[in-house]
């Protein structure tokens, strides 16, 4: 749970800010959306390990 809070409150806004600075905010939100979908797919596979 602590890892989830650290990633959600610290890592995610930093990535969004970096991508928004490099390109624009819409691409940053799209990038984080893609990461969220990929994490859901990877969590599905975690149960089989």
CHARMM internal coordinates of N, CA and C (Angstrom, degrees):
IC EDIT
DIST 1 N 1 CA 1.4383
DIST 1 CA 1 C 1.5256
ANGL 1 N 1 CA 1 C 110.13
DIST 1 C 2 N 1.3038
ANGL 1 CA 1 C 2 N 117.08
DIHE 1 N 1 CA 1 C 2 N -38.31
DIST 2 N 2 CA 1.4623
ANGL 1 C 2 N 2 CA 120.30
DIHE 1 CA 1 C 2 N 2 CA 179.15
DIST 2 CA 2 C 1.5228
ANGL 2 N 2 CA 2 C 111.28
DIHE 1 C 2 N 2 CA 2 C -64.47
DIST 2 C 3 N 1.3181
ANGL 2 CA 2 C 3 N 116.60
DIHE 2 N 2 CA 2 C 3 N -36.68
DIST 3 N 3 CA 1.4642
ANGL 2 C 3 N 3 CA 119.90
DIHE 2 CA 2 C 3 N 3 CA 177.78
DIST 3 CA 3 C 1.5226
ANGL 3 N 3 CA 3 C 110.65
DIHE 2 C 3 N 3 CA 3 C -65.00
DIST 3 C 4 N 1.3168
ANGL 3 CA 3 C 4 N 117.15
DIHE 3 N 3 CA 3 C 4 N -40.52
DIST 4 N 4 CA 1.4567
ANGL 3 C 4 N 4 CA 120.96
DIHE 3 CA 3 C 4 N 4 CA 178.45
DIST 4 CA 4 C 1.5134
ANGL 4 N 4 CA 4 C 112.40
DIHE 3 C 4 N 4 CA 4 C -63.36
DIST 4 C 5 N 1.3195
ANGL 4 CA 4 C 5 N 116.58
DIHE 4 N 4 CA 4 C 5 N -40.11
DIST 5 N 5 CA 1.4648
ANGL 4 C 5 N 5 CA 120.47
DIHE 4 CA 4 C 5 N 5 CA 177.95
DIST 5 CA 5 C 1.5190
ANGL 5 N 5 CA 5 C 110.48
DIHE 4 C 5 N 5 CA 5 C -68.05
DIST 5 C 6 N 1.3196
ANGL 5 CA 5 C 6 N 117.33
DIHE 5 N 5 CA 5 C 6 N -42.33
DIST 6 N 6 CA 1.4646
ANGL 5 C 6 N 6 CA 120.76
DIHE 5 CA 5 C 6 N 6 CA 179.94
DIST 6 CA 6 C 1.5208
ANGL 6 N 6 CA 6 C 111.35
DIHE 5 C 6 N 6 CA 6 C -63.38
DIST 6 C 7 N 1.3161
ANGL 6 CA 6 C 7 N 116.65
DIHE 6 N 6 CA 6 C 7 N -41.85
DIST 7 N 7 CA 1.4640
ANGL 6 C 7 N 7 CA 120.33
DIHE 6 CA 6 C 7 N 7 CA 179.47
DIST 7 CA 7 C 1.5235
ANGL 7 N 7 CA 7 C 110.05
DIHE 6 C 7 N 7 CA 7 C -70.11
DIST 7 C 8 N 1.3174
ANGL 7 CA 7 C 8 N 116.79
DIHE 7 N 7 CA 7 C 8 N -44.49
DIST 8 N 8 CA 1.4629
ANGL 7 C 8 N 8 CA 120.98
DIHE 7 CA 7 C 8 N 8 CA -176.77
DIST 8 CA 8 C 1.5131
ANGL 8 N 8 CA 8 C 113.47
DIHE 7 C 8 N 8 CA 8 C -67.99
DIST 8 C 9 N 1.3173
ANGL 8 CA 8 C 9 N 117.76
DIHE 8 N 8 CA 8 C 9 N -36.13
DIST 9 N 9 CA 1.4572
ANGL 8 C 9 N 9 CA 120.78
DIHE 8 CA 8 C 9 N 9 CA -176.93
DIST 9 CA 9 C 1.5216
ANGL 9 N 9 CA 9 C 113.67
DIHE 8 C 9 N 9 CA 9 C -96.35
DIST 9 C 10 N 1.3175
ANGL 9 CA 9 C 10 N 118.01
DIHE 9 N 9 CA 9 C 10 N -20.03
DIST 10 N 10 CA 1.4544
ANGL 9 C 10 N 10 CA 119.98
DIHE 9 CA 9 C 10 N 10 CA -175.80
DIST 10 CA 10 C 1.5087
ANGL 10 N 10 CA 10 C 114.44
DIHE 9 C 10 N 10 CA 10 C -115.01
DIST 10 C 11 N 1.3032
ANGL 10 CA 10 C 11 N 116.55
DIHE 10 N 10 CA 10 C 11 N -48.70
DIST 11 N 11 CA 1.4625
ANGL 10 C 11 N 11 CA 121.16
DIHE 10 CA 10 C 11 N 11 CA -173.04
DIST 11 CA 11 C 1.5291
ANGL 11 N 11 CA 11 C 112.35
DIHE 10 C 11 N 11 CA 11 C -78.94
DIST 11 C 12 N 1.3067
ANGL 11 CA 11 C 12 N 116.33
DIHE 11 N 11 CA 11 C 12 N -43.06
DIST 12 N 12 CA 1.4610
ANGL 11 C 12 N 12 CA 120.79
DIHE 11 CA 11 C 12 N 12 CA -176.59
DIST 12 CA 12 C 1.5243
ANGL 12 N 12 CA 12 C 113.28
DIHE 11 C 12 N 12 CA 12 C -63.41
DIST 12 C 13 N 1.3311
ANGL 12 CA 12 C 13 N 120.44
DIHE 12 N 12 CA 12 C 13 N -49.53
DIST 13 N 13 CA 1.4674
ANGL 12 C 13 N 13 CA 119.15
DIHE 12 CA 12 C 13 N 13 CA 177.70
DIST 13 CA 13 C 1.5283
ANGL 13 N 13 CA 13 C 113.30
DIHE 12 C 13 N 13 CA 13 C -63.37
DIST 13 C 14 N 1.3193
ANGL 13 CA 13 C 14 N 116.64
DIHE 13 N 13 CA 13 C 14 N -31.85
DIST 14 N 14 CA 1.4635
ANGL 13 C 14 N 14 CA 119.83
DIHE 13 CA 13 C 14 N 14 CA 178.22
DIST 14 CA 14 C 1.5240
ANGL 14 N 14 CA 14 C 110.82
DIHE 13 C 14 N 14 CA 14 C -67.05
DIST 14 C 15 N 1.3172
ANGL 14 CA 14 C 15 N 117.48
DIHE 14 N 14 CA 14 C 15 N -42.37
DIST 15 N 15 CA 1.4671
ANGL 14 C 15 N 15 CA 121.06
DIHE 14 CA 14 C 15 N 15 CA 177.23
DIST 15 CA 15 C 1.5243
ANGL 15 N 15 CA 15 C 110.03
DIHE 14 C 15 N 15 CA 15 C -64.65
DIST 15 C 16 N 1.3259
ANGL 15 CA 15 C 16 N 116.52
DIHE 15 N 15 CA 15 C 16 N -44.92
DIST 16 N 16 CA 1.4620
ANGL 15 C 16 N 16 CA 119.97
DIHE 15 CA 15 C 16 N 16 CA 179.94
DIST 16 CA 16 C 1.5251
ANGL 16 N 16 CA 16 C 110.65
DIHE 15 C 16 N 16 CA 16 C -60.78
DIST 16 C 17 N 1.3152
ANGL 16 CA 16 C 17 N 117.83
DIHE 16 N 16 CA 16 C 17 N -43.08
DIST 17 N 17 CA 1.4604
ANGL 16 C 17 N 17 CA 121.29
DIHE 16 CA 16 C 17 N 17 CA 178.50
DIST 17 CA 17 C 1.5165
ANGL 17 N 17 CA 17 C 112.56
DIHE 16 C 17 N 17 CA 17 C -64.79
DIST 17 C 18 N 1.3204
ANGL 17 CA 17 C 18 N 117.14
DIHE 17 N 17 CA 17 C 18 N -40.98
DIST 18 N 18 CA 1.4656
ANGL 17 C 18 N 18 CA 120.67
DIHE 17 CA 17 C 18 N 18 CA -179.67
DIST 18 CA 18 C 1.5237
ANGL 18 N 18 CA 18 C 111.37
DIHE 17 C 18 N 18 CA 18 C -66.38
DIST 18 C 19 N 1.3157
ANGL 18 CA 18 C 19 N 116.65
DIHE 18 N 18 CA 18 C 19 N -43.94
DIST 19 N 19 CA 1.4623
ANGL 18 C 19 N 19 CA 120.10
DIHE 18 CA 18 C 19 N 19 CA 179.24
DIST 19 CA 19 C 1.5246
ANGL 19 N 19 CA 19 C 110.28
DIHE 18 C 19 N 19 CA 19 C -68.12
DIST 19 C 20 N 1.3312
ANGL 19 CA 19 C 20 N 117.36
DIHE 19 N 19 CA 19 C 20 N -39.16
DIST 20 N 20 CA 1.4680
ANGL 19 C 20 N 20 CA 120.33
DIHE 19 CA 19 C 20 N 20 CA 178.45
DIST 20 CA 20 C 1.5238
ANGL 20 N 20 CA 20 C 111.11
DIHE 19 C 20 N 20 CA 20 C -64.92
DIST 20 C 21 N 1.3333
ANGL 20 CA 20 C 21 N 117.81
DIHE 20 N 20 CA 20 C 21 N -35.59
DIST 21 N 21 CA 1.4643
ANGL 20 C 21 N 21 CA 120.40
DIHE 20 CA 20 C 21 N 21 CA 176.88
DIST 21 CA 21 C 1.5254
ANGL 21 N 21 CA 21 C 111.50
DIHE 20 C 21 N 21 CA 21 C -69.52
DIST 21 C 22 N 1.3236
ANGL 21 CA 21 C 22 N 116.27
DIHE 21 N 21 CA 21 C 22 N -38.87
DIST 22 N 22 CA 1.4567
ANGL 21 C 22 N 22 CA 120.13
DIHE 21 CA 21 C 22 N 22 CA -177.49
DIST 22 CA 22 C 1.5301
ANGL 22 N 22 CA 22 C 111.81
DIHE 21 C 22 N 22 CA 22 C -73.43
DIST 22 C 23 N 1.3284
ANGL 22 CA 22 C 23 N 117.19
DIHE 22 N 22 CA 22 C 23 N -43.54
DIST 23 N 23 CA 1.4627
ANGL 22 C 23 N 23 CA 120.93
DIHE 22 CA 22 C 23 N 23 CA -178.39
DIST 23 CA 23 C 1.5248
ANGL 23 N 23 CA 23 C 109.30
DIHE 22 C 23 N 23 CA 23 C -120.50
DIST 23 C 24 N 1.3308
ANGL 23 CA 23 C 24 N 116.92
DIHE 23 N 23 CA 23 C 24 N -95.19
DIST 24 N 24 CA 1.4550
ANGL 23 C 24 N 24 CA 120.97
DIHE 23 CA 23 C 24 N 24 CA 173.97
DIST 24 CA 24 C 1.5215
ANGL 24 N 24 CA 24 C 109.91
DIHE 23 C 24 N 24 CA 24 C -154.50
DIST 24 C 25 N 1.3195
ANGL 24 CA 24 C 25 N 115.40
DIHE 24 N 24 CA 24 C 25 N 171.62
DIST 25 N 25 CA 1.4639
ANGL 24 C 25 N 25 CA 120.80
DIHE 24 CA 24 C 25 N 25 CA -173.23
DIST 25 CA 25 C 1.5254
ANGL 25 N 25 CA 25 C 111.99
DIHE 24 C 25 N 25 CA 25 C -65.75
DIST 25 C 26 N 1.3171
ANGL 25 CA 25 C 26 N 117.93
DIHE 25 N 25 CA 25 C 26 N -36.59
DIST 26 N 26 CA 1.4606
ANGL 25 C 26 N 26 CA 120.80
DIHE 25 CA 25 C 26 N 26 CA -178.81
DIST 26 CA 26 C 1.5213
ANGL 26 N 26 CA 26 C 111.67
DIHE 25 C 26 N 26 CA 26 C -63.53
DIST 26 C 27 N 1.3142
ANGL 26 CA 26 C 27 N 117.08
DIHE 26 N 26 CA 26 C 27 N -39.41
DIST 27 N 27 CA 1.4664
ANGL 26 C 27 N 27 CA 119.94
DIHE 26 CA 26 C 27 N 27 CA 177.84
DIST 27 CA 27 C 1.5326
ANGL 27 N 27 CA 27 C 109.70
DIHE 26 C 27 N 27 CA 27 C -67.72
DIST 27 C 28 N 1.3293
ANGL 27 CA 27 C 28 N 117.61
DIHE 27 N 27 CA 27 C 28 N -36.09
DIST 28 N 28 CA 1.4570
ANGL 27 C 28 N 28 CA 120.91
DIHE 27 CA 27 C 28 N 28 CA 177.25
DIST 28 CA 28 C 1.5142
ANGL 28 N 28 CA 28 C 112.12
DIHE 27 C 28 N 28 CA 28 C -62.64
DIST 28 C 29 N 1.3246
ANGL 28 CA 28 C 29 N 117.06
DIHE 28 N 28 CA 28 C 29 N -44.00
DIST 29 N 29 CA 1.4654
ANGL 28 C 29 N 29 CA 120.68
DIHE 28 CA 28 C 29 N 29 CA 178.29
DIST 29 CA 29 C 1.5279
ANGL 29 N 29 CA 29 C 110.24
DIHE 28 C 29 N 29 CA 29 C -66.62
DIST 29 C 30 N 1.3243
ANGL 29 CA 29 C 30 N 116.94
DIHE 29 N 29 CA 29 C 30 N -40.26
DIST 30 N 30 CA 1.4649
ANGL 29 C 30 N 30 CA 120.62
DIHE 29 CA 29 C 30 N 30 CA 176.86
DIST 30 CA 30 C 1.5274
ANGL 30 N 30 CA 30 C 110.69
DIHE 29 C 30 N 30 CA 30 C -61.58
DIST 30 C 31 N 1.3288
ANGL 30 CA 30 C 31 N 116.83
DIHE 30 N 30 CA 30 C 31 N -44.08
DIST 31 N 31 CA 1.4595
ANGL 30 C 31 N 31 CA 121.92
DIHE 30 CA 30 C 31 N 31 CA 179.16
DIST 31 CA 31 C 1.5293
ANGL 31 N 31 CA 31 C 111.15
DIHE 30 C 31 N 31 CA 31 C -59.73
DIST 31 C 32 N 1.3330
ANGL 31 CA 31 C 32 N 117.08
DIHE 31 N 31 CA 31 C 32 N -45.19
DIST 32 N 32 CA 1.4591
ANGL 31 C 32 N 32 CA 119.78
DIHE 31 CA 31 C 32 N 32 CA 179.19
DIST 32 CA 32 C 1.5233
ANGL 32 N 32 CA 32 C 111.66
DIHE 31 C 32 N 32 CA 32 C -68.50
DIST 32 C 33 N 1.3197
ANGL 32 CA 32 C 33 N 117.72
DIHE 32 N 32 CA 32 C 33 N -31.93
DIST 33 N 33 CA 1.4606
ANGL 32 C 33 N 33 CA 120.59
DIHE 32 CA 32 C 33 N 33 CA 175.22
DIST 33 CA 33 C 1.5180
ANGL 33 N 33 CA 33 C 111.91
DIHE 32 C 33 N 33 CA 33 C -65.25
DIST 33 C 34 N 1.3174
ANGL 33 CA 33 C 34 N 115.61
DIHE 33 N 33 CA 33 C 34 N -42.05
DIST 34 N 34 CA 1.4715
ANGL 33 C 34 N 34 CA 120.08
DIHE 33 CA 33 C 34 N 34 CA 177.39
DIST 34 CA 34 C 1.5264
ANGL 34 N 34 CA 34 C 109.99
DIHE 33 C 34 N 34 CA 34 C -63.90
DIST 34 C 35 N 1.3246
ANGL 34 CA 34 C 35 N 117.36
DIHE 34 N 34 CA 34 C 35 N -41.90
DIST 35 N 35 CA 1.4669
ANGL 34 C 35 N 35 CA 119.87
DIHE 34 CA 34 C 35 N 35 CA 177.59
DIST 35 CA 35 C 1.5174
ANGL 35 N 35 CA 35 C 111.93
DIHE 34 C 35 N 35 CA 35 C -62.86
DIST 35 C 36 N 1.3131
ANGL 35 CA 35 C 36 N 117.41
DIHE 35 N 35 CA 35 C 36 N -37.35
DIST 36 N 36 CA 1.4625
ANGL 35 C 36 N 36 CA 121.24
DIHE 35 CA 35 C 36 N 36 CA 178.49
DIST 36 CA 36 C 1.5268
ANGL 36 N 36 CA 36 C 110.58
DIHE 35 C 36 N 36 CA 36 C -65.50
DIST 36 C 37 N 1.3125
ANGL 36 CA 36 C 37 N 117.62
DIHE 36 N 36 CA 36 C 37 N -44.39
DIST 37 N 37 CA 1.4639
ANGL 36 C 37 N 37 CA 120.97
DIHE 36 CA 36 C 37 N 37 CA 179.12
DIST 37 CA 37 C 1.5277
ANGL 37 N 37 CA 37 C 110.54
DIHE 36 C 37 N 37 CA 37 C -64.18
DIST 37 C 38 N 1.3317
ANGL 37 CA 37 C 38 N 116.80
DIHE 37 N 37 CA 37 C 38 N -42.58
DIST 38 N 38 CA 1.4656
ANGL 37 C 38 N 38 CA 119.65
DIHE 37 CA 37 C 38 N 38 CA 178.91
DIST 38 CA 38 C 1.5215
ANGL 38 N 38 CA 38 C 111.76
DIHE 37 C 38 N 38 CA 38 C -64.64
DIST 38 C 39 N 1.3230
ANGL 38 CA 38 C 39 N 117.06
DIHE 38 N 38 CA 38 C 39 N -36.79
DIST 39 N 39 CA 1.4668
ANGL 38 C 39 N 39 CA 119.09
DIHE 38 CA 38 C 39 N 39 CA 178.73
DIST 39 CA 39 C 1.5220
ANGL 39 N 39 CA 39 C 110.87
DIHE 38 C 39 N 39 CA 39 C -66.31
DIST 39 C 40 N 1.3306
ANGL 39 CA 39 C 40 N 117.48
DIHE 39 N 39 CA 39 C 40 N -35.37
DIST 40 N 40 CA 1.4610
ANGL 39 C 40 N 40 CA 120.31
DIHE 39 CA 39 C 40 N 40 CA 176.74
DIST 40 CA 40 C 1.5265
ANGL 40 N 40 CA 40 C 111.11
DIHE 39 C 40 N 40 CA 40 C -64.84
DIST 40 C 41 N 1.3188
ANGL 40 CA 40 C 41 N 116.46
DIHE 40 N 40 CA 40 C 41 N -40.48
DIST 41 N 41 CA 1.4691
ANGL 40 C 41 N 41 CA 120.66
DIHE 40 CA 40 C 41 N 41 CA 177.91
DIST 41 CA 41 C 1.5224
ANGL 41 N 41 CA 41 C 110.14
DIHE 40 C 41 N 41 CA 41 C -65.26
DIST 41 C 42 N 1.3291
ANGL 41 CA 41 C 42 N 116.65
DIHE 41 N 41 CA 41 C 42 N -42.08
DIST 42 N 42 CA 1.4716
ANGL 41 C 42 N 42 CA 119.72
DIHE 41 CA 41 C 42 N 42 CA 179.64
DIST 42 CA 42 C 1.5183
ANGL 42 N 42 CA 42 C 111.38
DIHE 41 C 42 N 42 CA 42 C -67.34
DIST 42 C 43 N 1.3184
ANGL 42 CA 42 C 43 N 119.02
DIHE 42 N 42 CA 42 C 43 N -34.56
DIST 43 N 43 CA 1.4536
ANGL 42 C 43 N 43 CA 120.96
DIHE 42 CA 42 C 43 N 43 CA 177.69
DIST 43 CA 43 C 1.5249
ANGL 43 N 43 CA 43 C 111.68
DIHE 42 C 43 N 43 CA 43 C -66.42
DIST 43 C 44 N 1.3167
ANGL 43 CA 43 C 44 N 117.09
DIHE 43 N 43 CA 43 C 44 N -31.34
DIST 44 N 44 CA 1.4611
ANGL 43 C 44 N 44 CA 120.26
DIHE 43 CA 43 C 44 N 44 CA 176.73
DIST 44 CA 44 C 1.5296
ANGL 44 N 44 CA 44 C 110.04
DIHE 43 C 44 N 44 CA 44 C -62.63
DIST 44 C 45 N 1.3189
ANGL 44 CA 44 C 45 N 116.68
DIHE 44 N 44 CA 44 C 45 N -39.28
DIST 45 N 45 CA 1.4602
ANGL 44 C 45 N 45 CA 121.39
DIHE 44 CA 44 C 45 N 45 CA -179.57
DIST 45 CA 45 C 1.5236
ANGL 45 N 45 CA 45 C 112.50
DIHE 44 C 45 N 45 CA 45 C -75.14
DIST 45 C 46 N 1.3179
ANGL 45 CA 45 C 46 N 117.46
DIHE 45 N 45 CA 45 C 46 N -20.30
DIST 46 N 46 CA 1.4637
ANGL 45 C 46 N 46 CA 121.71
DIHE 45 CA 45 C 46 N 46 CA -177.31
DIST 46 CA 46 C 1.5183
ANGL 46 N 46 CA 46 C 111.50
DIHE 45 C 46 N 46 CA 46 C -64.66
DIST 46 C 47 N 1.2976
ANGL 46 CA 46 C 47 N 117.69
DIHE 46 N 46 CA 46 C 47 N -31.95
DIST 47 N 47 CA 1.4637
ANGL 46 C 47 N 47 CA 121.41
DIHE 46 CA 46 C 47 N 47 CA 179.65
DIST 47 CA 47 C 1.5182
ANGL 47 N 47 CA 47 C 113.59
DIHE 46 C 47 N 47 CA 47 C -65.29
DIST 47 C 48 N 1.3063
ANGL 47 CA 47 C 48 N 118.01
DIHE 47 N 47 CA 47 C 48 N -23.47
DIST 48 N 48 CA 1.4611
ANGL 47 C 48 N 48 CA 122.34
DIHE 47 CA 47 C 48 N 48 CA -177.54
DIST 48 CA 48 C 1.5174
ANGL 48 N 48 CA 48 C 112.54
DIHE 47 C 48 N 48 CA 48 C -85.99
DIST 48 C 49 N 1.3171
ANGL 48 CA 48 C 49 N 117.50
DIHE 48 N 48 CA 48 C 49 N -10.39
DIST 49 N 49 CA 1.4621
ANGL 48 C 49 N 49 CA 120.36
DIHE 48 CA 48 C 49 N 49 CA -176.92
DIST 49 CA 49 C 1.5149
ANGL 49 N 49 CA 49 C 109.86
DIHE 48 C 49 N 49 CA 49 C -77.17
END
COOR INIT
IC SEED 1 N 1 CA 1 C
IC BUILD
